[in-house]
Amino acid sequence: MTRRQWIALTAIIALGLVGLAPTTSDAQRTNQDAALAAELETLVRGAGLQGARVGVSVIDVASGAVVFEHQPDELHNPASNMKVVTAAAALALLGPEHRITTALAGRLDLGQLAGPIVLRGRGDPTLRYADLLELANDLSGLGVRRVDGIVVDDRFFEPAALAPAFEQQPGEMAPFRAAIGAASVDANAYRITAVPTTEGAPARIDLLARGYFEVSGQVLTAAAGTPPDVRVQQTVEGDRLRLRVSGTVPAGVRQVGYARRVEHPWAYAGHALADALRSVGIRVSGGVSRGAAPPGAAVLVSHQSPPLSQMIHAMGKASDNFTAEMVLRLVAAERARVPGTSADGARLVGDYLVRTGARAGAFTLRNGSGLFDANRLTARQLAGLLAYVARDPTIAPEYFAHLATMGVDGTLSNRLRDAAVARHVRAKSGTLNDAISLSGYVLGPGPAPRVLAFSALTSGVRGRHGPARALCDGVPRTVLAALHRRAQ
């Protein structure tokens, strides 16, 4: 949906707030809400989650009135529903228009660099290798033909590469547990690709930022039709990553690739920049180091990120942990102090949560993504925050737009796809081994719809994800059915 359409939606919500929605008597609405509350209570009690903990809160956005609650003040691990808090606080504290500048700095004299080129990172979670290529090309346009050393300045964030609680799964190499740093490229995930040659011969191994890796072993080209079996053993070797590859890739396929997480964001970024510079004809000598720009270095070329309002789509629709943790430290660096830390970011996000109505000290925030066992929130706190944001015209359009549309896109594309629900629910899902959650908005029918904020949190549901998810989905379905009945 376009920004103009979202502004129109916000205007509709605002009209409802000032009483221009279709008139319903207070007595009628009270009776209707009582009937809806009874249906929701039946839903919760019939969910088949005996022994688990369930918290549900449904709030009318316009009035702030509670429509339904079930154990609303019980603390849960919100899983990825933590991202709705991080995104709201970031929009409020930084502004939807906030952009991040990544720069190449150095001392330039008649097209010659005196000293190294400095990659200065400021926490852009969207920075890609293609952006480094553009920077390299712009640097070439200034007449630079040789670079003697690359320095990566990532001091805008604390040096710790792992977000709080990410140490709970130390052997995990998948990108969902990516490291974070002020200078980060391709979401700190590398792709290793095996390209078959002739049967029985070693396959070609392709890697971006090859200087960051020490690769040993080989992958053999197997007979066509053989299932691919490429294995990668990853260990840290100083500031580099040692990869031992083995297995087979079948002849006749184009390539077989796998994504893995990097361990040193700054080093990977520096070596990726070296590749970009070489690709545009700039000779690179010297190594990659970490530190500050030398005296006299000035910004030579720069790249701007998309606005924050677009960055957070990765959080709301794709549930991207890397973006959430980068944004948390960005808030800290921009609104507290440099270097930005996860602890300062969590404190600022907590302060914003209190502003929305939560009681100080009644929750636990450690990371921004909700991954692993880090945070504790209640259904009332989440629904209250959602209602508060919907009444804030300075961020509401962008906030609504970042959430997944149930039955249409993001992590909710395959849930509640029936026509009665599609496009009427904007929400964020959450899934961990022992917790399932869903929080968002139900938009009623009509030109000036009633909007309800909801949060459904479950804990202790290991092995019972199906019933837990059915309960979470049942909350917006039940609410929407009731709103449709009223409109008839």
N, C-alpha and C positions, 0 to 999 in steps of 0.2 A: 504494500500500500504506500502511496506517496505521502510526503509530509503534509501536503495540502489536505488530503483525505483524513490524515490523523488530526490535523488541527480542527477540521470539521467535526470529527468524533468528539474531541475535547470540548468543543463548543456545545455539542449536544448534551454532554455530561454536565457542563456548566449550567445549561438551561434547566436541566433537572434539578440542580442544586438551588436555583432561585425560584423554583416552583412553577416552571413553565411546561413541565411534563404533563401528559394526560392526567386529569384530576381524578383522584381516588380519595374517598373520605378516610379520615383517620381510623374510624371504626372498621371500615372495610379492610384497610391495609393491615390493621392489627389482627383481624380474624384470618386473613389470608396468610400472614406470616406465621401465625400460630399453627395453621394447617401444614405449612411448609416445614416448620420445626418438628412437628410430629412425624412427618415423612422421613426427615433426616435422622431422627432418633431411631426409627424403625430400621433404616438403612444401616446405621452403625451397629445396632444390636444384632442384626442378622448377617453380619459380615463374616462370621465364622472365624474370628480371630481371638478366640478365648486364650487367655494367658498373655496376649500381646497388649501393648499400650497404644491407645488411639486418642488423638487430640484433633478436634474440628472446631473451626470458628468461621461464621458467616456474618458479614457486616454490610449494612447498607451504606454505600459510598456517600450519598448525598447528605444523609442525616448523621451518620456515624453510629446509628442504632444497631444493637446486636440482634440479629435475626435468629441465630442458633449457635449454641455452644455445647461441646461435649469435652469434658476435661481440658478446658482451654488453657490452663496455666501449668500443665504438666510439661516439663522440659523433655525435648527430643533431640536426637541428632537430626538436623534438617536435611542432611545430604546436600544435593545440589540446589535445594531451595535457599541455601545460603547466598547463592548468586543474586537472588532478587533484592537482597539487602545491600550487597556490595554495589550492584548497578545503581540502585536508587541513591545511595550516599555519594557515589562518584558523580552522578549527574548534578546533584544538588551542590556539592562542594567545588566541583571544577567547572561546571557548565557544559551543556550539550555540545557547544562549539569548540571545546578545548582540543587543541592539536599538539602533537609532539614533533619536535625537530631533531633529526639525526644529521650530523654534520661531519665533513672531513675538514680537518684543520692542519695548518702547517705554515712554514715561513717560505714564501714564494718570491723569487728574484729572477725576473726576466724568463719566466717559464721553468726555472730550475728550483727544485725543493732543496732548502738547506736543512738537513735533518729529516726525521721520519714524517710520514703522514699519520695523522691521529684520527681514529674513528671515535667520535664522541657520541655515546648513547645516552638517551634520556627516557628510556623505558617504553619504547614503541612496541606493542605486542603484534603489530601488523607488518613489521619490517620483513621483507623477503629478499632473496638473492637478486631478484629482478630489480629491486630498488638499489642494491649495491652496484649493479651494472649501470644504472642510470647515473649514479654518483661518479663511478669510474669514467664514464663517457664524458660527463661534464668536466671532470678534472683533466681529461685529455684535451678537451676543448680550450683549456687555459694554457696549453702548451707543455704540460707535464709529460715527460717521456720516461722518467725513471723515478723509482721510489726506493729509498734506502731505509728499510725498516718500517714496520707498522706497529703503532702503539694504540691499544684499545683503552679508552677512558670510560669506565663503567662505574665511576664513583657516585653517580646519582642515586644508586641503590646500595643497600648493604651488601657485603661480599657473599653472604650465605646464599648458595644456589638453590637450596631446597626450601619450599614453603613449610611452615609448621605442620606437623603430623605426617608429612610426606616420607619421613624416615621409617614409618610403620610398615612399609613394604619395600625393603632395601634391594631386593633382587629383581625388581620389576624394571624392564627396559622399554616398555611401551611408552609412546609419547603422551598418554594421558597423565603421566606423572612427570612431566617435563620440568627441567630446572628453569630458574628464572634469573634474569640479570638485566641491568640497564642497557647493555648492548647485546641484543638477542636477534637472531636471524632464523627465519623459517620455523618460528615457534619452538626453537631449540630441539628440533627433531631432524636427524639426518636420514637419508634414504640410501640404502645399499642395494645395488642392482647387479644381478648376475645375467650376463648376456651370452647365450650359447654360441659356440663356434662349430667345430666339426665333432662328430661323435667320438668319444674317447679322449678328446683334448680338453685342457682346462678352459673354463668359461672366463670371459672378461669381467672383472669386477669394477664397477663404476661408483665413484663417490664424489660428491661436492666437498670442497675444503679438504682436499686429500692430505695437505700438510698437517692437519690435526690428527690424522690417524696413522697408526702403524699396523699394517695388514700382513698377516701370515696365513699359510694354508692355501687351499685351492678348492674350487668347486668344479667338478667334472661335467662335461656335456654328455648326457645320457641319450638313449634311443628315443626317437620321437614317440610321443604318447605316454612316456613314463611320468608319473606324478612328480612334480618338483619337490625337492627335499633339501632346501638350503638352510644351513645352520650357522648362527653367528654367536660366538662367545666373546663377551665384551668385558674388559678390565681396564682400570685406570692406571696409566703410566705417567706419573708426574702431571704435566699440563696437557697431556695427549691421551688419546683413547686407543688402546690396543684391541684389535679385532682379529680373531682367529676364525676363518671361514672353512666350511667343509660341506660335503653333500653333493647333490647333483641337480642339474637343470636340463630339461629335455630339449633336444634339437627340434627345430621347427617353430618354437615359440619366439616371440620378439624379445622378451626379457622377463625376469621374475624379480620383483623388488619388495623390500620390507622397510618399514619405518621404525626407527629406534630413537631413544632419547640421548642427547649429548650430556656430558658431565660438567663441562666447563664452557658456559655460554660465551664468555669473552674470547676464549681461544678459538672456538668454532667460528665466531663472527670475524675475527681477525684473519683467519685462513680463508674464509669465504671471500673476504674483501680482496685478498691476494689473488684469488682465482679471477675475480671480476676485473681487477686491474690488468692482469695478463691478457684477459680475453679482449681488451680494447687496445692492446699493443703497448701497454706500459710495463717496462721491465721492473721486476721486484727483486731486491736483494735484502739481505739481513733477515732477521726473524720477526716473530710476533711477540710482543710483550704487553704487559698491563701497567697502566699508570696515567699520569697527567700529561697534558700537552707541554712541550718545552716553552721557555720564555720567548715571547715574540710571535708565537703561533697565532694565526688568525683563521677564521672560518673562510674556507675557499669555496666549497659547494655544500648544499644542504638539501634535505628531503623532508617534506612535511607529511605526517600521517593523515588519514581520514579523521573527521571529527569524532569525538568520544561517542556521540549518539550512534555512529555506525559501528565503532569498535565493539560496543556492548552487545550487538546482535550475536556475536560468537558465543557470548555467555548465555543469553536468554534462549536462543533458538538451538544452538549446537551444544550447549552445556560445556563450553571449552574451559578447562581448568587453568590452562596456561594464561589465557587472557584475564581471568578473574584474579589470579595471583599477581600478575603484572599491574593491573589496575589498582589493586590494594596498595602496593608499594608506591605507585604513582601518586595516589592521594596523599600518602605520607610525605613524600618528597616535596610535593607542591604546597601542602597546607600545614605541615609540621616542621620538618627540618630535613636537611640533606646530610648523610644519605637516608633515603626513605627505607624504613624497615617495616616488616610485616606487623610487628607489635604496635608501632605508631599508627599504621593503617587500620588495624583492628580497633584501636582506641577511638579513632575518629569516626569510623563506621558505627561503633557503639554509641558515641555521642549523638549521631544522627538518629539512630534507632530510638534513643530516649526522647529526642525531639518529636518523634512520631507518636509517642504515647507510652512506650515501654518504660518500666521502672528500672532505674539504674541499679546495677548489681544483680538483676533478676535473669541474666542470660550470660552465656560464655561465648566469646568470639576469639578465635585464634588464627584462622586462615580465611581467605576470601572466596574459595571455591566450594567448600563443603566436603572436600574429599577426605576420606578416612575418618578417624574418630577425633574431631577437633572442636566442634561447636555445639552449643545447646541453645535452642530457641523454643518458644511455645507457639501454638496455633494462633492464639490471640495476638501475640506480638507481630507475627507475619501478616495476618489479615489486617491488623491495625495499620501497619506500614503501608500496605497496598492501598487501603482507603485514603490514607494521608497523601500519598503520591498522586492519586487520581484527582485530588482537589487542588493540586499545585499546578497552575497553568504554565509555569515556567519550564517544567520538565515532563508533564504528563504525556504530551504527544510522542516524544521520543521514547519514554518508558514503555508505553503501550506497544509501540512498534517493535521493541526488542524482544518481546515475549513470543513464544511459539503459538501459532494458531492451531487450536485443537482440530485434528482431522485433516490438516492441510500441510503444515510444514514443520521443520525442526524435529525435535525429539518426540513431538506429539502427532506427527503426520499420520500414524497408523492407529491412533486411538480416538474413539468416538467419531467415526467417519460418517455417521448417518446425517442426513440433510437437516434434521431438526437441531443438531448441535453445531455442525461445521460453521466456522467463522463467528460463532457467538461466545466462544471461550478462548481467552488469551491467558496462558499459564506457563509455569515452569515445573518440570518434573524433577524428581530426585530418586536415585536408586543406589543403595549400598547393600551389602550382604544382609544386614539386620534392620534396614530402614527403607521405607518407601514413602514418598511425599509428593504432594501436588498443591501448588498455591497459585492464585491468579484472580482473574475477573470473569464474571458471567455477565454478558451484555444482553439485556432483554430485547424483545422485538419492538418494532415501531420506530417512528421518526425521532422520538425523544425517549430512549430506552432507560429503564431503571438499571442501574449497575450495582452489582453486589461483589464485594471482595471476599475471597474464601481461602482457607488454608486447611489441608488435611494432612496430618503427620502420623506415621505409624512407626513403632519400635518393637523389637523382639519378634520380627516376622521372618527370620531366617528359614528358608524352605517353604515359605508361604507367600511368595511374591504375588502369585496370581490373585488370591483373595484380597491382599492388601491393595494391589493396584485397582482391583474392581471397586473397592470401597472408595479410593481416592477419586476415580473417574465417576463414581456414582453421585458424589457430592455436586459437581457442576451439572450433571445430567438432571438430577432431581430439582435443583434450583431453576434451571432453564425451563423444564417442563411446567413448573408452577408459574413462572413468569408468562409463558405462552398461554396458559389457561386464563390468566387474568386479562390478557389482551384480547381474548375472544369475546 
